[in-house]
Amino acid sequence: MAHLSLRAVGKTYGGSSQPAVAGIDIEIADGEFIVLVGPSGCGKSTLLRMVAGLETVSAGEIRIGERMVNKLDPAERDIAMVFQNYALYPHMTVRQNMAYGLKNRGTSKAVIAERVAEAARMLELGAYLDRKPRALSGGQRQRVAMGRAIVRQPAAFLFDEPLSNLDAKLRVSMRMEIRKLQQRLATTALYVTHDQLEAMTLADRLVVLNGGRVEQIGAPLEVYRKPASTFVASFIGAPAMSLLDARIDGGVLSLDDHALARVGNPAGPVTLGLRAEDLRIAPRGLPLTVDYIEELGAQRIVHGMVGAQRLAVIDTGAAALNQTVQVAIDPTRLHLFDTATGRRMEPVAEAVVEPVL
């Protein structure tokens, strides 16, 4: 096991004036599970590949334990990587695939057999050791790829979107397996995904990336409850936080002509963030013109317009809804962002936010 340290790490591809990754600083504790999350093209896979040694580092330094590894080959970094496409050898059995890396390193046959047997037991692969990958399901192939990483007993695991090729039901069970396995092994893990639900359920801490830069680092619930920017607010959460143009005048927060709350922030335009679960359909409130309802069984998500702006509300009722409903807002659950920069406005969370009577 080892801690990972990324200090001012950057990557610029030849001829480009725009870095793919810029100024990344992350300290990952020994045994910590860190998830890099963000949309396609945000730099998360590039960053992971730099840690693995599959991409060169243009700026900064990467340390695994006490060693700076910028110029070390992947085989010298004491890491194991699990890929999106499994990367199994089709002509080898499960046993041979899992043992291959150890065999190349000159590990004794007895040690190889012991480690493969232990990994197969943990991953419930004992009955499949003599099968080839084509005879396995997608989930079984992914477990084989994980077993190949486990037998190496690396200082750190790297995961590059390992569940993206699986169906939705299998993704849920596999992410539970990955988390329980990492906790049992107590090995440092760096995991890449574009799926924010996957990120929330797996991570000790999230690193939210956007345009090659870090938007926010924090525990999943911290990032969810106190997003540092409108980008994080709209990316983390399902449904996404509704972001609306609002205004503060004389200490009163208003949306269009509707006064919502007394706040302690300066006068001027602001972006108001509202989570769907912090709203409810009630006899009084903002008028919402309903245009779409997602029925999810135990609850439904009501989508509509407040004036010209879109809003989503989670409703647990079963009654039929009119085309226009009233939405009550919990004034203690408001999120305010600077309209010009998109950054969270403080001291919003600490301020006394009172409803307008």
Summary of the structure (lengths in Angstrom):
residues: 357
radius of gyration: 24.3
end to end distance: 57.2
largest distance: 76.8
contacts: 1109
relative contact order: 0.12
helix: 28%
strand: 34%
